[in-house]
């Protein structure tokens, strides 16, 4: 075969490793647009290019591939198995990669010289019947012919030279390849990757991510997330701040947007999902960042999810797909509150991915990309290059901090020494606080203005009182502060929308965390902030001195109690804000603030908000219990609260409030005794019927055991109360009934799942398993090549 043509696939046709040209790209329904040169392969570094070549082999050649560690690869950057009729078994084909940082460089015959000895050894060991030389350099036909001739002289039976044009065309022709190596999305104009019918939508979705995609490294967490969506239709990415959750979300959403039948929606809350779900549109992909709250758990989000999860399961059944992210500690708090109403796929961990676990190679590649593509000067890159191996080896390594290391906005006071660089990675919070404190006053004012608007400042529709308070606090005029937003864009702030519809938010939630700590250490600022912050910011981000210690919450000193009460009493009487107000009163208000507010406006306790599935989780009833202990709950509200608790126990067998002494006190003693007798004499003997009723109406998408969690907990509480012998027997009968019902539901679920033929449209984003190839001949030990070798070459 004289040439491997652009846009053609390599097909194995005999046991000796012959390869012939075949149409690489099946006729698609749509064509990508944009010049081939848009994929700037010279910028990705030698290691990333080697990984890219291996994926091309696996996808385009449809062969299992094994990669060998650099400097011990024996001249084999990758090997693949070739089926053979030979009794000796499969032959091995070798792939050698050659990368250059020079975009204009063309392959020369002499570029093969350094590989000659390796080729001879591979041929002698039967590992180079087929030899593929892949490069990001352009390849002239004459040079390719000369190199093939030279390789055949060395004993290679089938030699192939694949240059930049082939690599780019292969990437453009395979959606699955782009899913496996997603960093190619950031190598040029997005229109060269995504069908122009989807370009506008994808640009809107990735507004602030497009410049960052070229730094992306597909980690194991990325592949696990892709697999979870393919298998279950949903994934929850958990990680600490700066661990890369949002980056994975942006990449997978981009992959989803390639399907012309998909509508990708980036949402901020479960309520947005309920509004955006359309049962008649099976192609929606929902990306919900910080699904349970950004800096702290949002009680209203948790409440919304208890009802939204049912619709979410139905949406998955209709072909919709979901990607949620959350900080670990926030999800753990939400998980406890969700209880049995949690999504079974989250509760048992099947659709949960921890993004914080990175291999040493992944850390090094992430750091390389951020330094290479960042805004640092060439001299700075050269000065830190000797120390980057040590930075990548830091146990607490975080991708988000690696990104800051590549941004001069965050490193102005950082000495290019190993100790300083390692400390930057190991103690990022402290350095970020120092960096924010070092900003000019007007830039700090801009960050504070965004902070007091719940992390989202709208050019039109902002709170004038909050803006005036920040201007007074900082001594900067509002127009001057707004002008400063542009100086912070890309480093501390990001903008979505345009013109009057522009919304400014923090580039990363950790900036809000840093501001919380900075402001908490400046008591003189608290009065202005408390007076000017939006009520949502006060209810969700603040806590009172002397109340529960809540991480990342701004503590209001007792000297400002009167001002706080003045703000709280003006909270709008709306279901959502009333929920937040009751949550604040239940868990964040000090006794002094609580009593001042209720005495000032007792009718606050009469406000309406959402009910909860588990009665003990109701912030309204917890607030009423607190008011009752303080002798501030009127008789009518006291009676209503008692009836609510009695109804939950009698009708739903929900005894969760038995663990809360303050809530128990809402039920008068004699009625509490009658309730206990009723549960024992009337409800317990009929519990088998209740269990059967639950079994008959159970949702098979939920974990079977979760349907009976409330009853199981109630049985345990009754047992603790030391019921009589007959009661013990009834409890034992109920537990056996629950066990049989769980088994029945598991059988139904298995039968239903076996009949299901789902997820076929999403198979292109599932990573195939790599089959173990034959081990190469062990070469002589050589000095490992540093991934950071060419970090300062461009």
N, C-alpha and C positions, 0 to 999 in steps of 0.2 A: 504494500500500500504506500503510495507516494506521499500523501498528505493526510493530516487530520484537519478537516475543514472546520471553520468557525460554525458554531451552531449545530454540531453533530455529536452524537454519543458514541462512546466506545463499547462495542459489543464483542464478548468472547465467543468464538465459534468453534474452537477445537481445544483439545487437551494440552497442546503445546503452548498455548497462550497467544494464539493469533487474535488480533483485534481488527475489526473492520468498521468502516463508517456506517452509522445508521442515524436516522433523523433524531437529533437530541431532544428537540422540543415538540411535543405533540401539538397539533393545531389548537391553540387556546381560543376561548371565546372572546378574548380581548388581548390587545398588544400593549406592552409597556412602551413608554415614550422616553426620549432623552438620549443624548449621545453616550457612547460606551465610555468615553473618558471621564464621565461623571463619577465612576467608582475609583476613588483615589487610593488604589491599593498600595501605593508607595508610602502611605502615611501610617499604616497599621502596625508596623514593626515586624521583625522576622518571626517571632514566636506566634503571633496571631495569624500570620500568613501561612505558617506551617499547619496550624489547626484548620484553617480554611481549606487548604489543599486536601487534608485528610477527609474532611466532610464531603468535598466534591467527589473524591474517590468512592465514598460510601453511597452517595446519592446517585451520581451520574453513572458510575461503573457498576453499581448494585453489587458491591463486593464487601464482605466484612473486612474491617481495617483495624490495624493495631499501630499505635504510635510509640516510638521509643524515646527515652529520655535523651535530651541533647548532649552531645559529646560522648555518648555511649551507644549511639545508634548504628554504628558499623556502616555508615553511609546510607542508611535506610531511614528517611524521615517518616515513612509509612510503608507498611507492606499489606498486600491483599492476596487472598486465596483465589486460585483459578481452578475450577473443576477440571478433572482430567480422567480419561479412560485408562490411563497408565496404572497398572497394579500398585505402583509405588505410592499412589495417592495424589494429593493436590500439589501443583506447582506453586511457587511463590513469585509474585510480581513485586518489584520494588519501585517506590516513588521517591524521587529526590527533589526537594524544593530549593529554589534559589530566589532570595528576596533582595530588592534594592530600594533605597530611600530616594533614589533619583528618578523622578517621573519621566524624564526624557531618555533614559538609558535603554539601549537595545542589546539583545543577547549577542555575544560574540562566541566564535568557536573556542577561543582560549578559556572561556568561563568553565569549560568542562575539565580543564587540566587538573584542578584541585581534587576532582572526584575519581581520577583514573585508577589510583591504587585501590580505592574502595570498590570500584566496579570489578576489577580483576578478582578481588577476594570474594565478592558476591557471586560472580560467575562460577568460580571454582567450587563454591559451596552449594551450587544449584539454586541460588536465591535471586537470580536476575535473568531468567528466561525472557521475561518481559520487564523492560525498564522504562519508566515514565519520568521525564524531566519536566517539572512544572515551575514556572517563573512568572513574576509580575512584570517582567520586561517585555517589550514588543519583540516579536520574532519574525525575521525575514525568511522567506522560503529557502533561499540559498544556504543560509546559516543552519537552518533546521536540517537540511539535507546533509550537510557536511558532518554535523554532530551525530546524526543517525548512522552515517557510514562509519564514523570512528567507533561508535558503540558496538556495531556489528563486528568490527575488527577485533574488539576486545572479547567477543564471545556472546554478546547479547543477541538473542534470536529476533526479538521484536522490540524495536526502540521507538519511542514517541516523544516529541518535543511539543509541549503545550504552553503557549505564552499568554500574555495579558488578555488578548482578544478572546481566547477560548474561555479563560477563567471568568471574565465579565459576562460573556454570553450565557455561560452555564448558571451563574448566579441569577441573572435576570430571568432565566427560563424555569426556575424551580422555586415555588413558594415554600416547599418543605426545607430546601437548602437555606433559604433566608430565615426560616424559623430556627434552624440549628445554629446558624452563624449570624445572629441578628445585627451585629455591629455594622454590617454593610449598609444598613439604613442611614447611617450617619455619614457616609463617605461622599455624598454629593447631593445634587438636587433630588428631593424626594420624588419628583415626577418621573425619575428614571427607574423607580422601583414600583410605584403604585399606579394602577390604572388611572388615567386622567379623570375618569368619572368619579373617582374617590379622592382625588388630590385635595380638593377644597375641604372636604370633611376631615381628612387626615391631618391637614395643616392646622385646622382649628383644634383638633384633639391634642395634637402634639406641640401646640404653640410654643411653649417654653422648653420642650424636650428635644426638638430637632437639633439644636446645636450640641446637645450632650450625647446624642445617640452614638456618635463615632467613638466615644470613650467606653462604650458598654462592653462588658465581658460576660459571655453566657456561662454562668456558674451551674453547679449541680442544682441549686435551688431553682434556677430558671427552668431547667429541664424537668425537675419534679413538678413545678407549677404547670407546665405545659401538659405533662402526663395526667395530672389531676383533673384539669379541665377536659381533656379527652376522655377520661374514664368516668368522671362524675358530673361534668358540666359546671363545676364550681371549684374555686380554690381560695383559701384564706392564707395570706402571707403574713407571718408574724416575725417581728424583729425589733431590736432596739433602735433608737434614733440613729440615723445616718447609715443604716445597714443595707440600704438599697431596695427597699420594698417598692417604692414608687417607680424606680427605674424599671424594675421587672414588669410592673403594671403597664407602663407606657409601651414597652417593647411588645408584650403579648397583645395589647390592644391594637397595635399597629399591624401585627400579623393577622389578627381577626379582621381588620378593616380591608384586607386584600380581597376577601370574598365579596363579590358585588352584591350578594344577597344579604349581607350583614349591615346592621346599623349599630355603630359603636357609640356608646353614651358614657361620658365621664360624669359621675354623680358625686354628691357630697353627703348624702344621708339616706336612710331607708325610706323616708317619706318621698324623696325624689324618685326612688325606684317604683314605689306604688303608683306615683303619678305618671311615670314613663313606661310602665309595662303595658304592652298591647298584645293580648292573647292571639290576635290574628296576624301578628308579625313574629314569625319564629326565628328570625335571624338577628335578634338584638344581643349585643355583647355589652354587659354592664361592668364598668370599672368604678369601684367605690373605694376611694382612698380614705384612710382613717375612719373606717366604718363604724367604730364605737366611740369616736371622739378623738381629737387631735392631741391635746396635751394631757387631758384627764378624761376619765370615762364620762360620757354624756348619758345621764339617766333617761332623758327623753329618747335618745337613740335606742337604748336597751329596750325601753317600752315599745317603741315602734317595731323593733325586730321581732318581738314576740308574736305580733300579728303578721308582719311582712314575710317571715320565714315560710308560712303556709303558702302564700302567693308565689314566693320564690321557687318552692318545690314544683308548683304547677307550671311556672314559667320554664323551668329546666325541662319538664316533661314536654313542653311545646317547642323545644329546641333552642331556647335562650341559654346564654352562658354568662358566668359571673366570675369576677376577680375582685376580692376584698383584701384590704390591708389593715393592719392594726399594730400598734406597739404591744409588746408582750404583756406588760403589766396592766395595760388598759383592757386588753381582751380577758385577762384572768379575772379582773374585777367584774367585767360584763358577764363572763361565763358563770360566775357564782350567782349573779342576779337572774340570769336567764333560766338556770336550772333545767328542768325537763323540757322547757320550750326552746332550748338551743337546737340548732340544726344537727341532726344525728351525725352527718358527715364531719361536722366540726367537733362534736362531743367525743367521738371515738378517734379523731385524728386522721381519718382517711383522706380528708381534703384540706389538711393543714400542713403548711410548709414553713419550716424555720429557715429564714434567709441568712441567719447570722453565722452559719458554719461554712467557712471557706478553706480551701486547700492552700498550701504555700504557693503553688503555681498560680492559682486564681488571684491571690493577694498581689503577687508580683506583677501580673498582667494588668490588674486594675490600677495599681500605682503607676506603672509605665504609661498607660493610656492617659491618665490625668496630667502627668508631668509633660508628656509629649505634646498633647493637644491644648494644654493650658496656656495662659497668657504670660507665663514667665519668660524672661529674656534668655537668650542662648547662653550667656555667661553665667546666669543663675543656675540653669540646668546643668551646665558643666561643673559648677562648683559643688552641687549636691549629689551628682551622679555616684561618687564613691560611697555615699552613705545610704543609698536607696535600698540596698539589700537589707540593711539593718532595720529600716523603717517598715519594709514589707514583712519582716519577721516578728513584729510586735504582736503579742498575743491578742491585744485589744483592737487590732486593726479594723477600721471601718471604711467602707467605700466613700461615704459622704465626707469624711475627713481627708481622704486622699484627694478628693476633688478640690477641697479648700487649699490643699498644699500646692496645687497647680494654679491657684488664683492669687495674683500679687496683692489683691485687696486684703487678703488674710495673712500675708507673710511679711508685711513691711518691717516689722520689728524682729523678725525671726533670723537668727544667725545661721548661716549655711554649715553648721557643724553637726556631727552625728548626734550628740547629746540633745541639742535643741530640737532637731528634727524628730527624734524618737519621742521626746516629751510632747511635741505637738500632736503626735498620733496617740500617745498614751493618755494624755490629759486634755482632750479637746475642749471640754466645757470651760475650763479655766482660761484657755487661750482665747476662746471666742468671746468670753466676757471682757478680757483685756482689750481685744480688738474693737469691740463695740464702744467701750469706754474711751478708746483713743480716737474715735470718729469726731469730726467737727460737730459743734452743737446743733447746727441745722440738720445734719444727717441723722444724729440721734433723735432729734425732734420728729423727723419723718418716720423713723421706726416706731417711736412711741405713738404717733398718730395712727399707724396701722394697728398697733397693739390694742389701743382702747376701742377700736372698732371691730373687736372680736377677730382680729387677724385678717380683715378684708375691708379695705377702704375703697369706696366707690366714688368716682369723680363727681357724679351727681347722686344725690340721695344720702350723703353722709350726715352724721349727727352734728349740728352746728354747736351745741353745747360742749360736746366732747372736743371738737376742733378748737373752740375758744379756750377751753381749759388747758390743752396742750400748748397752745400759743402763749398763754399766760405763764405756764410752768417753765417753758424753755426760753421765753423772751424772743422768740422768732415769729415773724408774721406768717399767717397762713399761706399767702401766695409764695413766699420764700420757701416754706416747708414743702409745698407741693412741687415746686421746681426741683427740689432736691431728690425727688423720687427717681428722676432719670439717672442721677449719679449712682444710685444704689441698684439699678436694674442689672440683673445677671449675676450679682454677687449676694446681696442681702434681700433684695425684693424681686418679684417677677410680676408682670402685667399680663392680663388677659383681656380680650376685647379691644376696642379701639375708640378713639374720640371720647364722646360723653359717656359711652358705655364701658370705659376702662375700669377694671378692678385691680387694685394693687394688693398683693399678698406676700407673705414671707417666702423667700426662696426655699427655706427649710424650716420645719417646726422647731428645731433646736434654737433658732434665733429668738423665737418667742420664749423658750425656756430660759435663755440667757437674759433677756430683758426682765423676766419675772425676778430673777435673782438680783440683777442690778438695781431694780426699783425697790426691792424689799430691803436693800441695804441703805436706802436713802429716804428715811421717814419724812423728810420735809416735802417729798414729792407725793406722798400718799394722799394728802388732803385734796390736792388738785386732781389727781387721778380718780379718786373716789367720786369727786364731784362731777368729773367730766366723762368718765368711761361710760359706754353704753350699759344698759341694765343687763344685757346678756353677758357682757364681760364680767360685771360684778357677780352675777349669780353663778357663772361657770368657772371663773378663774380665781375668785377671792375666797378667803376663809377668815374667821374671827380669831383674834388672840384668845387663847383659853379653850378653844374647841378642838375637834379632832385634828391631828397632824396629817395633812393631805399633801402628797408630793406635788411639786410644780404649781402650788397655789400661792397667791400673794396674800400675806397675812395682814389684816387690818388691825392696827393697834387699838387698844381699849379707849384711848383718848379720842378716837374718831367714831365712837359708837353712835352718837347722836346724828352725825352726818350720814352714817350708813343707814340708820333707821329711816331717815328722811328720804333716801334713795329707794329703799325697799318698799315703803308705803305707797310710792308712785308707780310700782310695777303694774303694767297694763293687765287688766282682767281678761286674759286670753288663755285657752287651755294649755298651750305649749309653755308660755311664760309662767303660768300658775304652777305647772308641774315643776319647773326649775325653781320657783320660789319655795314650794313645799320641800323640795329636796334640800335647798339651802337651809331652811328652818329646821329640818329634821336632823341634818348631819353637820352643818358648817357654822351655824349661829351659836354664839355663846349664850349662856343663860341670861345675861344682862340684855343683850340685843333681842333675844327671843321675847322676853317679857315686856320690854319697852314697845316693841312693834305690836304685839297682840293687845296691849292696853291702849295703844294709840288708835288701832283700827281692828276691833274684834271681828268685824265682818270678813276679814281676810280668810278666816277659817271656814267660811261658808262658800268660798269659791269652788267652781267645778273644774275638774281635770279628768284625765284618763283613769280608767280602772286598771288593775293589774291581774295577771293570771294567778299568781301566788299572793295571797292576802297580806302576808308579812312584808312583802316588798313594796307596799303602797306608801309612798312618802306622805300622802295626805293623812292616812291613818296613823303613821308614826308621829306626824306633827300633832294630830289630835291627842294622841297618848301623852305627848310631852306637855301639851297645854293642860290636860287633865291633871297631871302631877303638879303643875304649877297653879292649879285651881283657877284656870283661865278659860275653861271650856264650858259653855252654857249647857243647860239641861237638854235642850233639843238636839244639839250636835252630839252630846254624849250618848243619847239614846240611839241616834242614827248609827253612830260608830259601833255601839254594842250589837245592834241588829245585823250590821254588815258582817261582823266577826261570827256571830251565831249562825247566820245563813251560810257562810263559807264552810263552817264545820259540819252543819247538818246536811246541806245539799251536795257539797262537793267533797266532803270528808277531808277538807283542808285544815289541818291543825298546826300549820306552820307558825301561827302566832303564839302557840304555847311556849315557845322558846324566848319570847319577848315579854318580860315581866310588866313593862309599862303598858303594852297592848292588852295583856290579860286583865289589868286593873280597870280597863274600860268596861268589862262585863261585871256587873254586880255579883257579889259572892254567891248569893242564893241561886242566881240564874246560871252561874258557872257550874254549880253542883248539879242543877237540873240538866244542863247541857251534857255533862259527863254521863249522867244516868241515861239520857236519851241515846247517846252514842252507843252505850253498852247494850241497852235493852232493845232499841228499835233499829238503829243503823247497822250495828255489827252483824246481827242475824241475816240481814238482807244484803250484805255486802257482795255476796256471790252474784246476785242479779246485777248490781252496779258494775262489777268486773265484766260480766258478759256483755252488758250494754256498751262499755268502752271497747271491748274486743270487736264487736260487730261494726262499730263506726270508726275503727282505727285507720289512720292514714299510714299506708304502707311505706311512704317515703320517710317516715320518722323511725327512729330506733324503737323496736318493739317494747323494750324495757321502759322507755321514757313515758309511755302512756299510763303506767301504773306507779310512777314515782311518788305522786302526792298520796295515794292510798298506802303505799309501802311505808312512807315516812309516818303517816298517821298511825298505822299498826304498831310501829316501834314506840311511838309516844304513849299509846294506850297500854302497851306492855310495861313501859316504865312506871305507869300509874298503878301497877299490880292489881289487875282485874282478877275476878274469881276464876275458879278452875274451868267453868263452862266458857267464860270469856277467852281464856287461854286456848281452849280447843277451837273456838270460832276464829281466832287470830291465825291458828295453824292451818285451818281449812282455807281461809282467805289467801294465805301465802301460797298454798299448793295450787289454788285456782289461778293465781297470778302466774305461777311458773308454767302451768299448762297453757294459759292464754299467750304467754310470750312465745312458747314453742310453736303454737298454732300460727301466730303472726309471722314468725320466721319462715315457716313452711309456705305461707301465702306469698310472702315477699320473694322467696327464692323462686317459686313458680312464676310469679309475675316477671321477675328479672330475666328468667330463662327465655321468656317469650319476647322480651324486648330486643329490638335491633336498632340501637340508637348510636349516636356520635359519629356516624359515617362521614358527615360533612366536615368533621373537625380532625380527621385522621392526618391531614397534612401538617398539623403542628405537633404531632406526637413523635418524640425522638425514638428511633429504632434502636434495639439492643445491638451492641457490638459483639460479634463472635470472636472468640480468642483465636488468634492466628498462631502459626508456628513460630517458635522463638528463634531469633537470629543467632548466628555464631557470635560468641562473646568476644568483643574486640579488646584491644589493649586500652588500659585506662588513660584518659586524657583529661586535661583541665576543662571543667565545665565552662560553657559560654554564658556570660551574664545576660539576662534578658534586657538589662538596662544599657547594654553596650552602645546602642544607637539612639538613646533617648534624646541626645542633644544634636542629632545629625541634621535636623530640618529647622 
